[in-house]
Amino acid sequence: MKKAVPLMIQGTHSDAGKSAIVTALCRIFMQDGYKTAPFKSQNMALNSYITIDGKEIGRAQGVQAEAAKIIATTDMNPILIKPTGAYQSQIVVHGKPFRNMKAGEYRQDFFQQGLTLISDAYDRLSSSYDRIVIEGAGSPAEINLNDRELVNMRVAKLADAPVILVGDIEKGGVFASLVGTLQLLEPEDRKRIIGVIINKFRGDVSLLEPGLNWFEEYTGVPVLGVVPYIENLFIEAEDSVVLTNYSSKQDPSKDIDIAVIRHPMISNFTDLDPFFEEDDCHVRFVKQADELGNPDLLILPGSKNTIEDMIFLHQSGLANKILELSQGETIIVGICGGYQMLGNSIEDLHKVESAHGKTSGLGLLPMKTVITEKKKTVQSVGKAMFGEKQIPVKGYEIHMGESYFEETYKPFIHLTNSQDGVITENKQLIGTYFHGIFHNDLVRENILNEIRTKKGLEPIYDRVSFAKKKEEGFDLLANEIRRNLNLDLVYQLCGEFGTNRDDNNDVKE
C-alpha cells in the first residue's frame, strides 16, 4: 500500500507560527510536484472551515488544503474542539458535533476513542497522498498533559514522522525555549527532532549567528532556517489569540471607519479579513461601550455562545450604544450569532450552549431565535439583494439555531429553494447566516460605496479581489520560506529519517 512521506511541525508554545509554516510547506511541496495534504489530529479553535460535503474542521486545515490545491476533508482534522465557556467544549468528530465535555472528561473518557479516530484518518490520508505535513499544538513539552495527549509526539510516533521544532523569537528567549523543550522531551521523542526553525525574526541575521552556532554545538540539532517576520501576510488566522495582531493594520486617517464588536466568544472572525485589504477602510475591534463612537459600519460577528455574548452586550452597555447608532447613519451588519442578536429574543431551552435558557436581543428585527441541538453546516450559493441589485454570492453556514420572523421582511439572500437573512429598505440593517459574505467582492464594494456616497466621497469600483489576494498570500509565504529555509536539507533529512536514525541529536543533560 502507498504510504506518504510525513513531516511534522511542532512549536515551543502556542502561536509560534506552526500553522503558517505548515501552510507554506503545503504550497511548496505542491509546487515541487508532490500531492500534499495537511493533517492536524486535534484542533482547538473557534474559527471553522466547512468542507464541500458540509462538515466542520479547523479553519487552518481548510486553508492549508487550499494552499496545497486540494479539497479539504475531515480526515485532515478528525477532532475539533470548540470552547463554549464554563470550562466546557463542544467536541466535533469528523465534522459533526459529538458531545459537550469538560477537559478532564475528555482526557479520561475520550482518549482511546480519539486515538483510534486519529489513526484511521491518518492511514486514509497516507494511502492517498505523496506527502503529509502534520501540525502539532501548543508544546510537546507540556509534561502535565503528555500521558494522554493526542496531538504532538504521540501523533509523530503514529505516523513515524520526523519533527521540526519552531520557536518564535519575537516573544523573546527563543534559545531558552528551544533548548528547554528539547531537554524536557523523552529520549525517543527527542530523536525525532531533525531541526529547528527560528520564526518571526526582525533585523540582521548576522547578529544572530553566534547564538545559532552555540545552539547547534550544544544540542547537536541543526538550525534549518531563520524566517523573517513577514509584514502584511495575507493568510487567514485561526483563533482569537491573533486578534491583537490586527491592530498593526489600523489607520484612523482612512475614509471609512468600521467597528467590530469583540464579544468574548467571537468566532469565524476571518469574515472581516477583506476589509483589512481595502485602502479606504479602518477596522477596529470594540470591547467597551465608550470605545464604540460613531462608526460608518458596525459589524456583529459570529459567536460560539450567542446568549452569553448577548448578555455581555447588555451588561457592558454596548447594547444601548448599538441601539443609539441604529437611529443614525451607521450601517449595521450581523453575521450568524451577530444576526441572532439583532432579533427580539434568543432561546436555548435545551441549554445546548448556555446555562441561561433565554435572553432578550437588541430588538432591531421582529425575529426570535431558538437554539437547536442539531448544527447546520453547509456551503451555499445564492443572490444577495442590495437595493435593485442582485449580486451572486457564495459562503457557508455553521450554526445551532433557527430564526423565525414575527412580521414580513425582505430577505437578504435568495437561495435555490430558500431564503436567508434580512435587509431593510434603507439598506442600513443587514442580517445573515452567511459566513464569508464580505469575501464576495461585489457585496463589499456595494456596502462600502453606499457609505462613501453618504459621506460625499466618490465610489471606488474594481476593488481588491479577495480570491486573488489569498493566492498571492500563499505564494508570498512559500517564497519567503524557500528563501530562508534549507529545503534541500529538509528533503534529505525526511528521506533519511527512519532508515538512518542514530543518537547524535541527544541534548546535554
RAWOVEN-V411927 format. One line per field, one symbol per residue. phi: phi as a letter, one per 30 degrees, with the letter a starting at -180 (. if undefined). burial: # if it has 9 or more other C-alpha atoms within 8 Angstrom, else .. A space follows every 50 residues. Layout:
phi = ???
burial = ???
This chain:
phi = .ebddcbcccbdadidjeddddedddddddddjcdbbdabebbcacccbc ddciccbddeddddddddhbddbdddadbbccecjhhbbdccchibecad bdedddddccedddddeddddddddddcbdbbcccdbhbdcdddcddbdb bcdddddedhcdbcccbcdddiidddddddddddddeddddddclbbcci dckddddceeddddedddcicdddlccddcdhdcbddcbdecddddddcd addddcccccdcdecebhddedeeddcddccccbcbcbddcdibddbccc ddbdbddddddeddddideddddddddccddcbccheddeddddabcbdc hdcbdddabdcdidbdbbccdcdcccbadbbabdcbiddccdbbabcaac lbcbccbdacddbccdbabbiabdedicbbbadddiddddeddddddddd dddecicddcchdedddddddddddddddddedcbddeddeddddddjcb dbcdcdcdd
burial = ..###########..###.###########...################# ##.###############...#############...##########... ###.###..##..##.###.##.##################....#..## ##.###....#########....#..###.###.#...############ #..........#..##..###.######.....#...##..#.......# ...#.########.#######.####.#..####.#.##..#..###### ##############.####.#.#.##...####################. ####.########..#######..#.##########....#.######## #.#.#.....#####...######..###############.####.##. ###............#..##########.###.###...#..##.##... ....###..
